[in-house]
Amino acid sequence: MSQTPRILQQQPERESDREQQQSGSTEFQGDKPQGRQQQMGEGSYEGTRDYNQRTEEFLKTHDVEKEAEAAKPKSEQEARDMEQAEEEGKSHSKGEK
C-alpha cells in the first residue's frame, strides 16, 4: 500500500489574524488606531509597572513590620493549622514538595 502525501490547505486570512500578530514591540499590528494599550496578558510591561507602582505605594503608606507582627499565629493550634494549610497548598503545586 503506497502512501499519498498529505496536502495542507492554507486558510484564508481573517481580519482578526492581523490584529493578533505581534511585532517586536508591545503594539499589535493591524489597521485599528491605538488608543489605550490593548491587554497583553500575563507578564505584560504595563501590568508589571502597575504592580510595582502599587507595591511601592503600599510600602510607603503601611507599617509592614507591625502588620507582619499582627499576622503571626496567636496560638500553637493556629500555628499548626497554618502549617497544615501551607503543606496542603504545596501538595497541589508542581514545584517543590
A tleap script that builds the chain and sets N, CA, C and O, in Angstrom:
source leaprc.protein.ff14SB
mol = sequence {
  NMET SER GLN THR PRO ARG ILE LEU GLN GLN
  GLN PRO GLU ARG GLU SER ASP ARG GLU GLN
  GLN GLN SER GLY SER THR GLU PHE GLN GLY
  ASP LYS PRO GLN GLY ARG GLN GLN GLN MET
  GLY GLU GLY SER TYR GLU GLY THR ARG ASP
  TYR ASN GLN ARG THR GLU GLU PHE LEU LYS
  THR HIE ASP VAL GLU LYS GLU ALA GLU ALA
  ALA LYS PRO LYS SER GLU GLN GLU ALA ARG
  ASP MET GLU GLN ALA GLU GLU GLU GLY LYS
  SER HIE SER LYS GLY GLU CLYS
}
set mol.1.N position { 0.841 -1.163 0.000 }
set mol.1.CA position { 0.000 0.000 0.000 }
set mol.1.C position { 0.894 1.236 0.000 }
set mol.1.O position { 1.736 1.382 0.886 }
set mol.2.N position { 0.730 2.110 -0.957 }
set mol.2.CA position { 1.561 3.315 -1.020 }
set mol.2.C position { 0.829 4.474 -0.355 }
set mol.2.O position { -0.394 4.589 -0.426 }
set mol.3.N position { 1.603 5.312 0.281 }
set mol.3.CA position { 1.004 6.476 0.948 }
set mol.3.C position { 1.077 7.678 0.030 }
set mol.3.O position { 2.109 7.953 -0.583 }
set mol.4.N position { -0.027 8.385 -0.054 }
set mol.4.CA position { -0.022 9.612 -0.839 }
set mol.4.C position { 0.291 10.770 0.110 }
set mol.4.O position { -0.164 10.774 1.254 }
set mol.5.N position { 1.055 11.736 -0.353 }
set mol.5.CA position { 1.398 12.852 0.529 }
set mol.5.C position { 0.152 13.646 0.903 }
set mol.5.O position { -0.750 13.854 0.092 }
set mol.6.N position { 0.137 14.072 2.137 }
set mol.6.CA position { -0.985 14.868 2.627 }
set mol.6.C position { -0.734 16.329 2.266 }
set mol.6.O position { 0.336 16.865 2.554 }
set mol.7.N position { -1.683 16.952 1.656 }
set mol.7.CA position { -1.548 18.343 1.232 }
set mol.7.C position { -2.259 19.212 2.258 }
set mol.7.O position { -3.440 19.024 2.552 }
set mol.8.N position { -1.513 20.161 2.789 }
set mol.8.CA position { -2.098 21.087 3.752 }
set mol.8.C position { -2.718 22.262 3.015 }
set mol.8.O position { -2.111 22.840 2.114 }
set mol.9.N position { -3.902 22.594 3.403 }
set mol.9.CA position { -4.610 23.682 2.748 }
set mol.9.C position { -4.424 24.966 3.553 }
set mol.9.O position { -4.638 24.978 4.765 }
set mol.10.N position { -4.029 26.037 2.884 }
set mol.10.CA position { -3.852 27.333 3.538 }
set mol.10.C position { -5.218 27.960 3.764 }
set mol.10.O position { -6.031 28.042 2.844 }
set mol.11.N position { -5.469 28.401 4.989 }
set mol.11.CA position { -6.733 29.060 5.308 }
set mol.11.C position { -6.668 30.521 4.857 }
set mol.11.O position { -5.608 31.145 4.922 }
set mol.12.N position { -7.793 31.062 4.402 }
set mol.12.CA position { -7.788 32.475 4.002 }
set mol.12.C position { -7.542 33.360 5.225 }
set mol.12.O position { -7.972 33.031 6.331 }
set mol.13.N position { -6.854 34.477 5.022 }
set mol.13.CA position { -6.553 35.394 6.118 }
set mol.13.C position { -7.828 36.059 6.609 }
set mol.13.O position { -8.692 36.446 5.822 }
set mol.14.N position { -7.925 36.180 7.917 }
set mol.14.CA position { -9.068 36.863 8.524 }
set mol.14.C position { -8.584 38.184 9.102 }
set mol.14.O position { -7.404 38.334 9.421 }
set mol.15.N position { -9.491 39.132 9.236 }
set mol.15.CA position { -9.152 40.436 9.807 }
set mol.15.C position { -8.568 40.270 11.204 }
set mol.15.O position { -7.610 40.958 11.555 }
set mol.16.N position { -9.131 39.364 12.008 }
set mol.16.CA position { -8.661 39.190 13.383 }
set mol.16.C position { -7.251 38.618 13.445 }
set mol.16.O position { -6.561 38.817 14.445 }
set mol.17.N position { -6.797 37.911 12.404 }
set mol.17.CA position { -5.450 37.352 12.397 }
set mol.17.C position { -4.396 38.458 12.463 }
set mol.17.O position { -3.427 38.354 13.215 }
set mol.18.N position { -4.588 39.508 11.680 }
set mol.18.CA position { -3.604 40.589 11.650 }
set mol.18.C position { -3.553 41.304 12.993 }
set mol.18.O position { -2.487 41.762 13.404 }
set mol.19.N position { -4.685 41.408 13.685 }
set mol.19.CA position { -4.718 42.093 14.975 }
set mol.19.C position { -4.009 41.283 16.047 }
set mol.19.O position { -3.477 41.861 16.994 }
set mol.20.N position { -3.987 39.979 15.928 }
set mol.20.CA position { -3.390 39.131 16.949 }
set mol.20.C position { -1.892 38.972 16.765 }
set mol.20.O position { -1.186 38.658 17.723 }
set mol.21.N position { -1.398 39.181 15.568 }
set mol.21.CA position { 0.035 39.044 15.323 }
set mol.21.C position { 0.749 40.209 15.980 }
set mol.21.O position { 0.279 41.346 15.931 }
set mol.22.N position { 1.878 39.923 16.590 }
set mol.22.CA position { 2.608 40.964 17.285 }
set mol.22.C position { 3.942 41.218 16.608 }
set mol.22.O position { 4.577 40.303 16.083 }
set mol.23.N position { 4.349 42.460 16.628 }
set mol.23.CA position { 5.683 42.796 16.148 }
set mol.23.C position { 6.643 42.669 17.321 }
set mol.23.O position { 6.273 42.123 18.360 }
set mol.24.N position { 7.854 43.155 17.177 }
set mol.24.CA position { 8.824 43.111 18.258 }
set mol.24.C position { 8.454 44.042 19.401 }
set mol.24.O position { 8.987 43.893 20.501 }
set mol.25.N position { 7.569 44.985 19.179 }
set mol.25.CA position { 7.163 45.892 20.245 }
set mol.25.C position { 5.941 45.320 20.946 }
set mol.25.O position { 5.530 44.189 20.686 }
set mol.26.N position { 5.369 46.118 21.837 }
set mol.26.CA position { 4.188 45.657 22.572 }
set mol.26.C position { 2.898 46.074 21.890 }
set mol.26.O position { 1.821 45.895 22.460 }
set mol.27.N position { 2.974 46.626 20.685 }
set mol.27.CA position { 1.778 47.040 19.978 }
set mol.27.C position { 1.344 45.975 18.987 }
set mol.27.O position { 2.167 45.240 18.441 }
set mol.28.N position { 0.035 45.902 18.761 }
set mol.28.CA position { -0.499 44.958 17.808 }
set mol.28.C position { -0.369 45.529 16.404 }
set mol.28.O position { -0.446 46.741 16.206 }
set mol.29.N position { -0.173 44.647 15.435 }
set mol.29.CA position { -0.200 45.071 14.047 }
set mol.29.C position { -1.661 45.115 13.623 }
set mol.29.O position { -2.490 44.390 14.174 }
set mol.30.N position { -1.970 45.927 12.687 }
set mol.30.CA position { -3.337 45.998 12.194 }
set mol.30.C position { -3.690 47.425 11.834 }
set mol.30.O position { -2.884 48.342 11.991 }
set mol.31.N position { -4.893 47.594 11.353 }
set mol.31.CA position { -5.311 48.891 10.865 }
set mol.31.C position { -6.011 49.726 11.928 }
set mol.31.O position { -6.283 50.904 11.693 }
set mol.32.N position { -6.313 49.145 13.101 }
set mol.32.CA position { -7.028 49.881 14.133 }
set mol.32.C position { -6.107 50.925 14.762 }
set mol.32.O position { -4.939 50.644 15.029 }
set mol.33.N position { -6.631 52.130 14.998 }
set mol.33.CA position { -5.814 53.124 15.693 }
set mol.33.C position { -5.609 52.699 17.149 }
set mol.33.O position { -6.503 52.122 17.769 }
set mol.34.N position { -4.444 52.986 17.673 }
set mol.34.CA position { -4.139 52.589 19.043 }
set mol.34.C position { -4.500 53.723 19.989 }
set mol.34.O position { -3.861 54.775 19.965 }
set mol.35.N position { -5.498 53.529 20.807 }
set mol.35.CA position { -5.825 54.461 21.869 }
set mol.35.C position { -5.100 53.976 23.091 }
set mol.35.O position { -3.890 54.164 23.216 }
set mol.36.N position { -5.806 53.366 23.976 }
set mol.36.CA position { -5.198 52.758 25.153 }
set mol.36.C position { -4.570 51.422 24.739 }
set mol.36.O position { -5.109 50.713 23.889 }
set mol.37.N position { -3.448 51.092 25.335 }
set mol.37.CA position { -2.742 49.832 25.026 }
set mol.37.C position { -3.680 48.644 25.251 }
set mol.37.O position { -4.345 48.565 26.284 }
set mol.38.N position { -3.733 47.736 24.301 }
set mol.38.CA position { -4.574 46.557 24.466 }
set mol.38.C position { -3.941 45.612 25.471 }
set mol.38.O position { -2.725 45.611 25.662 }
set mol.39.N position { -4.774 44.814 26.107 }
set mol.39.CA position { -4.293 43.868 27.110 }
set mol.39.C position { -3.348 42.864 26.469 }
set mol.39.O position { -3.681 42.240 25.462 }
set mol.40.N position { -2.169 42.713 27.056 }
set mol.40.CA position { -1.169 41.812 26.510 }
set mol.40.C position { -1.147 40.471 27.233 }
set mol.40.O position { -0.498 39.536 26.765 }
set mol.41.N position { -1.831 40.357 28.348 }
set mol.41.CA position { -1.848 39.096 29.065 }
set mol.41.C position { -0.835 39.055 30.192 }
set mol.41.O position { -0.226 40.066 30.540 }
set mol.42.N position { -0.670 37.893 30.745 }
set mol.42.CA position { 0.230 37.725 31.876 }
set mol.42.C position { 1.655 38.094 31.473 }
set mol.42.O position { 2.139 37.692 30.415 }
set mol.43.N position { 2.312 38.861 32.327 }
set mol.43.CA position { 3.684 39.232 32.053 }
set mol.43.C position { 3.831 40.486 31.210 }
set mol.43.O position { 4.923 40.749 30.706 }
set mol.44.N position { 2.788 41.260 31.038 }
set mol.44.CA position { 2.888 42.461 30.212 }
set mol.44.C position { 3.686 43.540 30.933 }
set mol.44.O position { 3.726 43.573 32.163 }
set mol.45.N position { 4.317 44.420 30.169 }
set mol.45.CA position { 5.066 45.524 30.745 }
set mol.45.C position { 4.142 46.438 31.545 }
set mol.45.O position { 4.499 46.897 32.629 }
set mol.46.N position { 2.964 46.695 31.009 }
set mol.46.CA position { 2.006 47.570 31.686 }
set mol.46.C position { 1.595 46.971 33.029 }
set mol.46.O position { 1.519 47.684 34.030 }
set mol.47.N position { 1.331 45.669 33.052 }
set mol.47.CA position { 0.956 45.003 34.300 }
set mol.47.C position { 2.088 45.027 35.317 }
set mol.47.O position { 1.843 45.194 36.512 }
set mol.48.N position { 3.318 44.862 34.861 }
set mol.48.CA position { 4.475 44.902 35.755 }
set mol.48.C position { 4.656 46.291 36.341 }
set mol.48.O position { 4.904 46.436 37.538 }
set mol.49.N position { 4.531 47.318 35.499 }
set mol.49.CA position { 4.655 48.694 36.004 }
set mol.49.C position { 3.570 48.994 37.036 }
set mol.49.O position { 3.844 49.612 38.064 }
set mol.50.N position { 2.345 48.559 36.766 }
set mol.50.CA position { 1.235 48.790 37.686 }
set mol.50.C position { 1.487 48.088 39.020 }
set mol.50.O position { 1.294 48.681 40.081 }
set mol.51.N position { 1.913 46.838 38.968 }
set mol.51.CA position { 2.201 46.071 40.182 }
set mol.51.C position { 3.308 46.755 40.992 }
set mol.51.O position { 3.177 46.927 42.204 }
set mol.52.N position { 4.386 47.141 40.327 }
set mol.52.CA position { 5.497 47.783 41.028 }
set mol.52.C position { 5.078 49.100 41.662 }
set mol.52.O position { 5.488 49.411 42.780 }
set mol.53.N position { 4.269 49.870 40.959 }
set mol.53.CA position { 3.800 51.151 41.481 }
set mol.53.C position { 2.917 50.936 42.712 }
set mol.53.O position { 3.076 51.627 43.718 }
set mol.54.N position { 1.987 49.982 42.634 }
set mol.54.CA position { 1.104 49.720 43.778 }
set mol.54.C position { 1.886 49.172 44.969 }
set mol.54.O position { 1.588 49.509 46.114 }
set mol.55.N position { 2.887 48.327 44.705 }
set mol.55.CA position { 3.701 47.774 45.786 }
set mol.55.C position { 4.498 48.872 46.465 }
set mol.55.O position { 4.565 48.919 47.693 }
set mol.56.N position { 5.104 49.757 45.681 }
set mol.56.CA position { 5.870 50.871 46.243 }
set mol.56.C position { 4.969 51.769 47.094 }
set mol.56.O position { 5.358 52.184 48.185 }
set mol.57.N position { 3.779 52.064 46.600 }
set mol.57.CA position { 2.826 52.904 47.336 }
set mol.57.C position { 2.415 52.235 48.654 }
set mol.57.O position { 2.316 52.901 49.684 }
set mol.58.N position { 2.179 50.932 48.618 }
set mol.58.CA position { 1.808 50.197 49.833 }
set mol.58.C position { 2.923 50.287 50.868 }
set mol.58.O position { 2.665 50.544 52.044 }
set mol.59.N position { 4.164 50.077 50.430 }
set mol.59.CA position { 5.295 50.108 51.360 }
set mol.59.C position { 5.496 51.488 51.973 }
set mol.59.O position { 5.950 51.598 53.112 }
set mol.60.N position { 5.162 52.542 51.229 }
set mol.60.CA position { 5.296 53.908 51.743 }
set mol.60.C position { 4.218 54.241 52.762 }
set mol.60.O position { 4.460 55.021 53.682 }
set mol.61.N position { 3.026 53.659 52.611 }
set mol.61.CA position { 1.881 54.073 53.420 }
set mol.61.C position { 1.493 53.089 54.519 }
set mol.61.O position { 0.539 53.342 55.254 }
set mol.62.N position { 2.211 51.970 54.651 }
set mol.62.CA position { 1.869 50.977 55.676 }
set mol.62.C position { 3.088 50.644 56.527 }
set mol.62.O position { 4.227 50.717 56.066 }
set mol.63.N position { 2.829 50.284 57.761 }
set mol.63.CA position { 3.885 49.818 58.656 }
set mol.63.C position { 3.969 48.306 58.486 }
set mol.63.O position { 3.252 47.555 59.148 }
set mol.64.N position { 4.847 47.875 57.597 }
set mol.64.CA position { 4.938 46.469 57.219 }
set mol.64.C position { 5.358 45.599 58.399 }
set mol.64.O position { 4.839 44.496 58.572 }
set mol.65.N position { 6.292 46.085 59.208 }
set mol.65.CA position { 6.743 45.323 60.381 }
set mol.65.C position { 5.581 45.073 61.337 }
set mol.65.O position { 5.405 43.959 61.831 }
set mol.66.N position { 4.796 46.104 61.592 }
set mol.66.CA position { 3.650 45.989 62.501 }
set mol.66.C position { 2.608 45.014 61.944 }
set mol.66.O position { 2.055 44.204 62.687 }
set mol.67.N position { 2.343 45.092 60.640 }
set mol.67.CA position { 1.359 44.208 60.022 }
set mol.67.C position { 1.852 42.760 59.991 }
set mol.67.O position { 1.058 41.829 60.121 }
set mol.68.N position { 3.161 42.573 59.821 }
set mol.68.CA position { 3.722 41.215 59.858 }
set mol.68.C position { 3.587 40.630 61.254 }
set mol.68.O position { 3.266 39.453 61.415 }
set mol.69.N position { 3.831 41.451 62.253 }
set mol.69.CA position { 3.690 41.000 63.647 }
set mol.69.C position { 2.230 40.629 63.942 }
set mol.69.O position { 1.967 39.629 64.610 }
set mol.70.N position { 1.291 41.428 63.447 }
set mol.70.CA position { -0.128 41.161 63.674 }
set mol.70.C position { -0.601 39.898 62.954 }
set mol.70.O position { -1.594 39.291 63.354 }
set mol.71.N position { 0.111 39.499 61.886 }
set mol.71.CA position { -0.293 38.321 61.114 }
set mol.71.C position { 0.226 37.018 61.705 }
set mol.71.O position { -0.176 35.939 61.271 }
set mol.72.N position { 1.111 37.106 62.687 }
set mol.72.CA position { 1.660 35.892 63.292 }
set mol.72.C position { 0.546 35.101 63.970 }
set mol.72.O position { -0.445 35.681 64.413 }
set mol.73.N position { 0.703 33.776 64.054 }
set mol.73.CA position { -0.315 32.961 64.724 }
set mol.73.C position { -0.456 33.356 66.199 }
set mol.73.O position { 0.530 33.678 66.862 }
set mol.74.N position { -1.681 33.325 66.694 }
set mol.74.CA position { -1.971 33.734 68.068 }
set mol.74.C position { -1.814 32.588 69.061 }
set mol.74.O position { -1.736 32.811 70.269 }
set mol.75.N position { -1.767 31.357 68.545 }
set mol.75.CA position { -1.662 30.200 69.440 }
set mol.75.C position { -0.924 29.071 68.730 }
set mol.75.O position { -0.685 29.132 67.524 }
set mol.76.N position { -0.570 28.047 69.487 }
set mol.76.CA position { 0.082 26.868 68.900 }
set mol.76.C position { -0.852 26.177 67.901 }
set mol.76.O position { -0.415 25.706 66.851 }
set mol.77.N position { -2.126 26.126 68.241 }
set mol.77.CA position { -3.111 25.488 67.351 }
set mol.77.C position { -3.202 26.244 66.026 }
set mol.77.O position { -3.234 25.633 64.958 }
set mol.78.N position { -3.244 27.567 66.100 }
set mol.78.CA position { -3.309 28.371 64.877 }
set mol.78.C position { -2.031 28.182 64.046 }
set mol.78.O position { -2.093 28.146 62.817 }
set mol.79.N position { -0.878 28.063 64.712 }
set mol.79.CA position { 0.382 27.831 64.010 }
set mol.79.C position { 0.355 26.477 63.299 }
set mol.79.O position { 0.797 26.370 62.155 }
set mol.80.N position { -0.159 25.450 63.967 }
set mol.80.CA position { -0.261 24.122 63.331 }
set mol.80.C position { -1.220 24.161 62.140 }
set mol.80.O position { -0.950 23.568 61.095 }
set mol.81.N position { -2.352 24.872 62.312 }
set mol.81.CA position { -3.329 24.990 61.223 }
set mol.81.C position { -2.720 25.689 60.004 }
set mol.81.O position { -2.961 25.289 58.865 }
set mol.82.N position { -1.931 26.733 60.256 }
set mol.82.CA position { -1.292 27.462 59.157 }
set mol.82.C position { -0.259 26.573 58.451 }
set mol.82.O position { -0.155 26.581 57.224 }
set mol.83.N position { 0.500 25.811 59.242 }
set mol.83.CA position { 1.499 24.898 58.671 }
set mol.83.C position { 0.813 23.818 57.826 }
set mol.83.O position { 1.283 23.474 56.742 }
set mol.84.N position { -0.297 23.294 58.337 }
set mol.84.CA position { -1.039 22.265 57.598 }
set mol.84.C position { -1.603 22.839 56.295 }
set mol.84.O position { -1.572 22.178 55.258 }
set mol.85.N position { -2.115 24.065 56.353 }
set mol.85.CA position { -2.656 24.697 55.148 }
set mol.85.C position { -1.544 24.935 54.126 }
set mol.85.O position { -1.762 24.770 52.926 }
set mol.86.N position { -0.360 25.319 54.592 }
set mol.86.CA position { 0.772 25.527 53.684 }
set mol.86.C position { 1.187 24.222 53.015 }
set mol.86.O position { 1.452 24.195 51.813 }
set mol.87.N position { 1.244 23.141 53.789 }
set mol.87.CA position { 1.604 21.836 53.225 }
set mol.87.C position { 0.556 21.374 52.210 }
set mol.87.O position { 0.898 20.814 51.169 }
set mol.88.N position { -0.703 21.610 52.515 }
set mol.88.CA position { -1.782 21.258 51.588 }
set mol.88.C position { -1.617 22.026 50.269 }
set mol.88.O position { -1.757 21.455 49.188 }
set mol.89.N position { -1.323 23.299 50.370 }
set mol.89.CA position { -1.115 24.109 49.162 }
set mol.89.C position { 0.080 23.629 48.357 }
set mol.89.O position { 0.014 23.550 47.130 }
set mol.90.N position { 1.174 23.309 49.040 }
set mol.90.CA position { 2.365 22.812 48.350 }
set mol.90.C position { 2.095 21.478 47.654 }
set mol.90.O position { 2.676 21.198 46.605 }
set mol.91.N position { 1.225 20.661 48.227 }
set mol.91.CA position { 0.962 19.360 47.622 }
set mol.91.C position { 0.258 19.481 46.267 }
set mol.91.O position { 0.272 18.545 45.467 }
set mol.92.N position { -0.354 20.640 46.017 }
set mol.92.CA position { -1.043 20.862 44.735 }
set mol.92.C position { -0.140 21.535 43.721 }
set mol.92.O position { -0.517 21.655 42.555 }
set mol.93.N position { 1.038 21.977 44.126 }
set mol.93.CA position { 1.899 22.711 43.203 }
set mol.93.C position { 2.756 21.761 42.390 }
set mol.93.O position { 2.889 20.585 42.728 }
set mol.94.N position { 3.327 22.270 41.333 }
set mol.94.CA position { 4.225 21.472 40.501 }
set mol.94.C position { 5.674 21.651 40.955 }
set mol.94.O position { 6.573 20.974 40.457 }
set mol.95.N position { 5.894 22.561 41.898 }
set mol.95.CA position { 7.242 22.853 42.379 }
set mol.95.C position { 7.656 21.881 43.458 }
set mol.95.O position { 7.251 20.719 43.467 }
set mol.96.N position { 8.470 22.380 44.365 }
set mol.96.CA position { 8.995 21.519 45.430 }
set mol.96.C position { 7.891 21.053 46.371 }
set mol.96.O position { 6.858 21.708 46.511 }
set mol.97.N position { 8.125 19.919 47.010 }
set mol.97.CA position { 7.128 19.368 47.930 }
set mol.97.C position { 7.719 19.179 49.281 }
set mol.97.O position { 7.034 18.723 50.197 }
savepdb mol mol.pdb
quit
